[in-house]
């Protein structure tokens, strides 16, 4: 995937997720599956099949499988989601838990 394609898809996804968080919109299970699919299939972020994406009050969390993960992808994702502040969260599993807090 080209850098430009990644940026276009990430920008659209960022807008959707920011809108959900800013407006406290309810998200159903089907919508979460769609977002998980976009991260996995379009952006090539290897999310955990069962956990995937979680949307909470002021942020969203990605549950990333670290096996064969190219960390350059995480840098690209952090750069593309410039309306969010990315950080890693501790967990008890062999999963990277990456939180994206919506910036003011």
N, C-alpha and C positions, 0 to 999 in steps of 0.2 A: 504494500500500500504506500502510496506517495505521501510525503509530508503534508501536502496541501489537502489531500482527501482526509487524512487523520484530523487535521485542524478543523475542517468543515463539519465533520461528523461530531467531533468533540464540542465544537461551539454550539451546535444545535442541542446536543445532550445537556450541556451546561445551562443553556437557557431554559430548557424544560425543567431540570432539577431545581434551578434557582427559583423559578416561578412556583413550583410546588411548595418549596420551603417558605418563601416570602409570603405566600397567600394561605398558608396552612391548609393546603388541599389534601383531601383524603386520597390515598393511592391503594388500589385493590391488588390482589395477588397477580392477576393477569398483567397489569401494568408493570409490576416489579419484574416479572418474567421477561417482558419486552425490553426493559432497561438492561437487565442482566444479559440478554441476547446481544444487544448493541455493544456492550462492553466486551463480551467474549468474541463475537463473530466479526464485528466491524473494527473495533479498536485493538483486538488481539490481546486483551487483558485476561489472563487465566483466572477467572473467578471460581470459587467453590460452588459446586453444583447445587447444594442444598441451601447455603447461606447467601451467596451472591451479593446482593445489594440490600441495604437497609436504609430507610429514610426516617430520620428522627427530627425533633423540633427545629433545630438550626443547622442541620448538616445531613450528609449522607455518608454511609460507611461501605467500603468495599472489602470483601473477604477474598483475598488473593492467594492462590496456590503458588508457593515459591518454587516448586520444581521446574527447572529449565526456564525460569523467568529471566527475561532480559531487563535489567534494571533501567536501561535506556528508555524502555516503554513507560516506566513510572515517572521518569523525568519529563518525558513528552506530555504525559497526562497532567502532571502538576503544572507545567507551563501552559497547557491548553485551558485548564480550568482556573483561569486567573481571577475569577470572582470569588474563589474559595481559597482557604488556607489549609494546606494538606499537612497531616501529621500521622505518625504511626502510633497505634494503641497496643498496650500489652494484652496478651491472651494466653490461654493454656493449651492451645492447639498448634499444630505445625502449619499455621496459616498467617499470612500478613494481614493485619487488620489496619486498613488505611482510612482515616477520617478526613472528610472535606467539610470544613466549617465555612458557612457563607460569611463573607466579609461585609462590613458595613459600607 
